[in-house]
């Protein structure tokens, strides 16, 4: 009798901050959560397809792929992929040059959970916002916030929001996963509070490195030139002293 052992490998992509929409120039960190190593973050965008981090985009710090300055061209599908070609659930990230985004879950939510959607501007505010599902106004939030209690499959759809006098967000798909799915990976632990700060510091160091190096090089050149001219200057001063004595 032949017994086949089946090992399930759970892996998913992690997005920090955990949302599907971003403003232009925002920072995002993407990582792979897996029970097996060797995963790579990949993406498909309108600009390029099948790009692997960090080849051509992003900065890899050993655990996360960090995009320091997001642009609309970075909008697209992102996922994790194993060396053998297995893919995680793909997430759709949208980058806008507009003034409003909808903060909604980037990963599917569990049926029965409560989900809060936030209509956010580049400068934080609590302005009233209208929330739309599949193009129809469903609710107005006096503080730019809407909570869907005990979500179900019927709540799936494209959501967006609008703030009068400011603008409208892009649409994002809200996916709802059946609670009976036993193969679902465990929920991700919240990110360390310092993770985004470290990512920003890394971006500043990367961006500032060329300027820093050029400053150091120019300083070394100035020092060498000054040293090279010092003997001539000392010789001229000695000659002037001799002339005064005579």
N, C-alpha and C positions, 0 to 999 in steps of 0.2 A: 504494500500500500504506500503510495507516494503522498507525502504531506507537504504542501506548499505554504511557506510562511509569508504572510503579507504584512509589510511594514508601511504604515502611513506616515508620510512626511508632511507636516504642516508648515507652510511658510506663506508669508504675506509681506506686502510693502507697507512701510510706515512713513507717514508724512508729518513733519513738524514745522510750523503749527498745523494741527490736524483740521484742515479745511480744504475745500475744492477750488476756491477763488482767491486770487492774490492781486494786489496792486503792482503796477510797473515799479521796478526797483526794489521790491520786497525781497527778503531772504527766505529760502526754504531748505530744509534738510530732509533727505530721503534715505531710508535704510531698509535692510531686509531682516525680517524676523523669521528664523527657521530652526528646525531641529537638526538640520544638516548644513555644513558650511559650503563655501564656494559659490555663493550667490552674487549676482551682478545686477545693478539697477540699470534698466534699459528704458528707451522711450521711442515713441513715434510722434513726430510733429509735422506740421505742414511744410516745415523747412527741410527736415531730414528724417529718414526712417532708420529704425534699428540701430540707433546710437547707443553705445555703452558708456557709462560714466567710468572714468573721467575723460575718455577719448573724444575730444571735440567740445565737451561741455562739462561744467561742474568741477568741483575740487573734492578729492577723496581724502578723508582724514583717517582712514583705517576702519571706520564703522559706518559713516554716513557719507553720502554724496551731497555736497553743499553747493547750491546755486546762489551766489552772492547778490547778483542783480538780475531779477527776472524781467523778461521782456515779453510782449505779446507773442513773439515767435516761439517762446518756450511752451505755449499752450499745446496740450496733447495728452496722449496716453502714456502712463508710466507704470512699470511693473518690475518684479524681480524674476530672475531666470537662473536656473541651476546650470551647472556645467554640462548636464545631459540634455538640456533643452526644455525642462519642465518650467512652466510659467505660473506665477501667482495671479491672483485677481488683479486686473488692471484698474488704475484710478485715472479719472479724467481731471486734469488741472487746467484751469483757465486763468490767464493773466490779462488784465485789462488796463488800458491807459485812461480809463474813465475815473469818476469821482466816487463811485459806489460799488461795493461788493456785497454778496450774500454769503455769510459765514454758515455753511451747512456741512454735515458730515461727509468726509471724502470717501469713507468706506461704508459698505452696507450696514444698516442698523438692524438690530434684532426686533422681531415682531413682539409687540407688547411694551417696548421701551418708550420712554418719553424723549422727544427730540426738540431741541430749541434752535431756532433759526434767528440770526442776527443780521440786520441791515446796517452796514458799517460804512462810514466815510473815512477819508484819509486823516482828517482831524476828528478824533473821537467826539461823538455827540449822542444825545438821546432824542433826536428828532423823530416825530411820527413817521411811520413807513407803511406803505401798502405792500401786501404779500400776494403773489400770484402763483397759481398752479396751472400748468398747461395753458397759459395765456389768459386765465380768468382770475379776477380779483377775488380772494377768498377771505381775507381778513386785513384789518388795519391795526397796527400795533402803536400805541401811544408813545412807547419808549424805543421804537425800532426793534422790537423783539416779538417773536411768536413761538409758542410752544405747542407741539402736537402731542397730545397725551395718548399713550397706549397705541402706538402706530400699528397699522396693518398693511397688507399688500395693496389695499385700495388707496393708500396714501402715497404710493410710488408715483413719480412723475417729475416733470421739469418745473423747478421753482425759480423765481426771481423776486426782486423787491424794488421799490421805487420810493424816493424821498423828494417831495415837492420842492422845486427850486434848486435841487442839487443834481439829481440824475437818477438813472436806472442801472441796476446791476445786470450782468450777463445771466443766462440761465444755467442751472446745474441740475443734474439728475439725482434724485434721492432714491436710493435703492433700499428695499426692505427684505431682510432674510427671514425665512421661516424659522421659528424657534425650535422646531423638531430636528433641525440638521445637527446630527451628532458629530459630523466631520468638521464642524466649524472650529477654527483655531481659537485658543483662549484669548480674551481681550488683552490688548497691549497695556503694559504698565505705563503710568504717566511718565513723561520725560523728566529727567533731572532739571531742577530749576535753572542750573547754570549752563545747560546744553546750548540754548540759543545764544547766550552771552559768549560762550566759547566759539560758536560758529561765527558770530559777528567779528570777534577778535581775530579769528583765522582769516576772514575775508579782508579785514583791514590790513593785516600783515602781508597778505598776498598782493593786495592792490598797492600797498605802500612800499613794497620791496624794491621795485625799480627806482623809485625816487630816492629811497634810502641808500641804495648802492651807488647811484650817481653822485649823491652828496658826499659819500665816503671817498669815492674815486677823485672827485674834484678837490677834496680836502687834502688827499695824499699828493696830488699834483702840485697844489699850492705850497705844501710843506717842502717838497723836494726842490721846487724852484727857489723858494726862500733860502733854503740851505745852500743851493748852488750860487746864489748871489751874495751870501754873507761874506766869503773870503774877499771878494772884490770891494765890498763896502768897508770891511775892516782895513784893507790895504789903503783905500782912499783916505780913511780917517788918520791912519798912521802917517801918511805922506803930508797931510795937512798939519799935523802936530810938528813934524820936522821942519816944515816951512816957517811956522811961527817961531820956533827956537832960533833958526838962522836969522 
